[in-house]
């Protein structure tokens, strides 16, 4: 968005520095950077903004900065595939269903906030991309476009809505009513944030939304608290730390929408979720943003799938970067996986088209991995494909 508002000649020169800026962010002591053509000031400005946004979107989420994020990705390396051969994979079918709705392949978009930081159309571009690809988009409470704007941008898209519970329950009640009226198909209740984790990069950078952006779903709702301390676009201490299992019943009393619990990592909580009548579970460690030292989600997945025994659908997010990763998660029992950071990378690269390209890459890789493993359709993917080995 910053580049798009600059003169084209300057924009082109700045685009050429992005790779080097990424290198500087990762290892500044190893990079020599000598801007030319009098663009020093603009490049310094761009570099400062780039580092801040990169920290927020990609690195600032874990307490140990990147340790848990890397673990989400690396753990998949010790999960090996046991391919079957001579099975006539001349035709293979990647389609599956979630909550009874057919989607093109078992990858959806996880709830991630503030898409307008990555692209000027923000969540509208993301919603249109998922509609085109025919998969599921979980819209975040912390969107920079409202639930109404997202629904209007992709009227035929398959959407769920991710929900937090707040001290002022009227906030949650109002938004549940809005999304149900707009045709969202499920509520995804995030349960692993009674308090916001300590995100050190955001603290160091004093992260705040730019003045022209806001959490659009709460526009005009915090006027009495204007000027108070802010946390990710809304007043601090708005989340309710007293959230408990009884609140699942409370939420069920408000809506007929299916309720999916996001943030479960243990079989004990999976059993409790089923006892409380939820329709789905998302195995998630919040992208490494909350509690440091928890397992990678794909490590938790088999335990939860075994505990659930098919009574509800189980999904997973975290660490999905390739079609092979998708295949492994489905083989271990996930009905669908959801991607967060890759969608943001695609959005930052080329808006709606970039998100489509990310999804298309994963689709093509997943189809190829299926075929090379001897699977002709998603129903043939099972745990017999998996072998665990030491790293």
PyMOL commands that set and color helices and strands:
alter all, ss='L'
color gray80, all
select helices_A, chain A and resi 3-5+8-15+18-30+40-59+67-78+115-117+123-133+147-153+169-182+200-205+216-218+223-225+246-254+267-275+286-288+297-308+323-331+341-372+378-380+383-385
alter helices_A, ss='H'
color red, helices_A
select strands_A, chain A and resi 79-81+96-98+101-103+107-109+136-139+158-163+186-190+230-231+234-235+258-264+280-283+313-317+336-339+386-388
alter strands_A, ss='S'
color yellow, strands_A
deselect
rebuild
show_as cartoon
